[in-house]
Amino acid sequence: MFKEDSTVVPRSLINMPISMELNGLRCSIYWARIIKGKSESLLTINTKHTVFEIEYAVKHPLTIQIGNEAVRLSEGEFIIIPPDTPHQIIGSNPEGIKLICGFRPDDISFSVFNNSFISLKSMKAGDTVKSLSGIIDKYEDENALSKESTVLCSLLFSLLAAFTNDAAPDWVDKEESVYSENEMRIQAFLKMVGEKNGVGISVSEAAAFVNLSERQLFRICMSTVGRTPGEIINEKKLRYIIFCLMFTPLALSEIADICGFQTEYSMTKFFKRYEKMNPSAYRKLHRNSKEFGLSHQ
């Protein structure tokens, strides 16, 4: 029997809207946490997540049961566990310390990451990972909605990049593109949408930007990402609204304006279509809860 839950751990940084891009690899970080054996058991029940998870033995070894195989992580080693993979920590030192990080590569980067990085074997963490883990341990706080959350976001961005480099150091140096021409165009489209937070972008303008017709962009998005261009734009805009609600003091009318809506009413109508509540209720609910963040990644 295993427990399936993609947000089972975080005491801090639950579903923070953190995203990174490294050499074409785009990722969203769902959680990150340092766990110390002195205050909390490092052992876990059999669990699987809907995202990738890094288990890093900061101090003392860990033993992880993955399927029928037991993988031992020596101190300073880590493993990247793919989505939907049952796993369980079955051995640890009472004085041990581990770092866990849940993340998901965005869109078509998912398959590239899965094919290029995942071996279900322990890997040695480099000096950058070790240094960043120590800094994150220093700054980690139960109240992630603090001034230090910005520091933690930056640290996590760098940490995941360092793990990526340690997991597949040759991948970032390949001269030959791992993407097809259509995938490169979708990457350009996704990057544009991300940079603009989905604001002020029409499907026709996006298609012209990547030198495709609207019909071609629709077909390629559906075949590579599984969503229409309009859905991708709206999802990014929704995430931007949520970020403004959670991490700024802006009034709803001001958020509506910077998110490209003519009125607060039109933004509220858009928001309720996805979140089933109005923006003010969402802000009040999640700012008063430790489980704040995004429900649409």
N, C-alpha and C positions, 0 to 999 in steps of 0.2 A: 504494500500500500504506500503510495507516495502522495505528497501534497503538491498541487499545482497552483502556483501563485507567482505573478510577475512582480509583486511589490511586497514581499514578505519581510524584508529586513529593516528598512532604513529608520534609524532614530533621527537622522538628519539627511537633508538633501533628497527628499522623496520626490521623484518625478520633476526635478528642476528642469526648466526649459533651457538646457545646456546643449549646444550642438557644436561640432568641430568639423573642420575639413583639412585633410592632410593628403597632398598629392592625389587629389581626386576622390579620396575616401571620406565620405561624409558620415558622421555618427551622432547619435543622440545619447546622452548619459541619463539613465533612469535613477540610479542610486550609487552611492559610494559610502563606505563606512570602514573604520578601523575597529576591530573587536579584540579585546584583551581578555585572556583567560583568567586573570585575577578577579575580574568583576562579572564575567559572563562566560558560560561554556562555549567553546568553539565547536562542539559537536552539533550536528543537525539531524533532522529527520530526512527521510528520502524525499527529495523535492525536485521539481523541474520548473523552469521559467519559460516565458515566451520571448525572452531576449537572451543575448549572450551574457555570460558571467565570467569574470576573472576572479580566481581564488589565488591569493598571493601570501606565501608564508613569510611574514616579516621577521618573526623570531620563533625559533624552534620548528621542527618538521610538522607536517600535516599528512594524514592519510585520507584519501577520498575514494569512496566506492562509486565507480561509474559503470553502470550495467553489471557485468560479471567480473569486472577487473578492478583491482585496488591499485591506485596510483599514489605513490609517496612523493610528496613535495619536501625536499630538504629546505632548510632555512635559506631564503633568498631566491627560491624558485616559485614559478607561477604556472597556472594552466588556464586555458580559455575553453570554457564549456559551451557548446552550441545550444541554441534553443531546443526545447522539448527533449532534453537529455536528462533522465533521472540521475540524481547524484546525491551523495550523503557523506558528510565528514564523520569518519568512524574512528579516527585516532588523532590525538593532539596532546601536547604538554600543558599541564595546568598553568604554566607560566608563559604559554605561547601567545603570540600576537599575529593576527592575520588582517589583510585588507581585502574587501570584496568590492566589486564594481560591476553593475549591470548596465549594459549598453546595447544599442542596436544600430548597425549601419543603415543609413537611409536608402530606401528605394533600390536601384540596381546595384549599388555598392554591396548589398547583402550577399549576392551570389559570388562576387569577386572576393569578398572577405572570407566567405565560407570555404571557397576552393583554395585560397592562397595561404590561409593562416592556421586553419584548424587541424590539429593532429592528435588531440587528446593525450598529449605527452607533456611532461614537465619541461619547462624552459627556464633558463637562468636569467634573472632580472639584472639589468645593467645598473651602473652607478646612478644614472639619472632617476630611475624608478625608486631606488633606495632613498635618495635624497628627498624626492618629492613626497614619498610616504611619510617620512619624518616630519616634514613641514605640515602636511595635512593633519597628522596626529596632533600637532601643536594647536592648529586653528579649529579643529572640529568642535562643534558646539551643538547642543540640543536645539537651540534657537537658531535655525538656519536663516530665518528672516531677519538677519542683522547686517550690520555694515560688513562683517567678515564674510558674508555669503559671496560677495563679489570676489574676494581673495580665493575662496574655495573653488569657485567656478573656474577661475583662471588656472589654479593648480590642477584641477581635474582634467581640464583641456590638455595641459602639458603631460599629465600622467598617462592618459590614454594614448597620446601620441608616442610616448616613450615605450609603453607596453607593445604598441604596434610595431615599432622599430625592432624591439628585442625579439618579437615573435617571428618576424620575417624580414630581416635586415636587407635581403637582396631585392625584395619586392619594390621598394621605393627607388631603386637604382636602375630598374629595367628601362631600356631605351624604347623598346617596342610597346606600344599601347596595349593594355589588356582589354580595351573597349572597342566595339565595332563603331563604324561611322554613325549609325543611328544612336547608339548608346552615348557617344560623345555629344551629340546634339541634345539628347535628353539631359545630360549632365549640365550643359550650358543653360538649358531651360530651367532646371532645378536651381542652379546657382543664381540666375537672375531673379527667380521668384523668392529665393531665400534672402538675397540682398535687399529686395524691396519689401520684404515681409508680406508679400501678396497684395500690396497696396498699389492702386493705380495701374493694374495690369489687366488687359483684356486678352482673351485667347487669340484673337487675330493679331494683336501686337506681339504676343509671345511667339506665334508661329513665324511671323516675319523676321523676328530677331534671330531665329535659328535656321532661316532659309527653308522653311517648310510651309506647305499649305495647312489650313486648319484641319482638314481631313487627315493629312499625313501625320500631323502632330498627335491627333486623337488616336490614330491606329498605333503609332509607336509607343505612346504613353501606356496604352492598354496592354500592349504585348510585353513591355519591359517593366512597368511599374504596377500595372493592374488597376490604375485609376485614370480618370479623364483629366485633361489639362485644367478644366474648371474646378474639379474637386481638389486638385493639388494646390491651386491658387487659394481656394477658400479655406483649406486646412491650414495653410501657412498664415493667412489673415486671422483665423480663429486663434491660433497660437499666439499671435502678436497681441490680440485683444486681451487674452488671458494674462500674458506677461505684464501688460499695462495695468490690469486690475490688481495683480498680486504684488507688483514690485514698484509701483509709482503711486503718488498721491493725487494723480490727475482726476478731475471730475469726469463723469461719463460723457458729457458733451465734448470735452477736450479729447478724450480717447476716440470718440466717434470721428472727430475731425482729422486726427492724425492717421486714423485707420481707413480713411477714404470714404466715409459715409457722409451724406448730405445732412442727415439729422440723427439725433440720438435715438429716435424711434426706429429708424431703418437699421441701425446697428443692433438694437435690442431684438428686433424681429429676426435678423440674421443669426444672432447669438443663440436665441431660444430654439432655433431649428436644430442646433447641434447639442446644446447642453441641457435643454428642457427646463431652463430657468432663466430669469433675466440677469443681466450683468451685475446689478447691485446685490442681488441675493447670492450670486456666486462669490462675489468678493467677500461678503460678510461671512458666509459659511466656511470658506477655505482659509481666510485669514484667522479665524478663530479655531482652526483645526490644525493638528500637527501633520495631517495627511493632506497637504496642499499640493497643487501642481496641475499637470495637464491630464486630461482624460482622452485627448485626441493627439497622438504623436505622429 
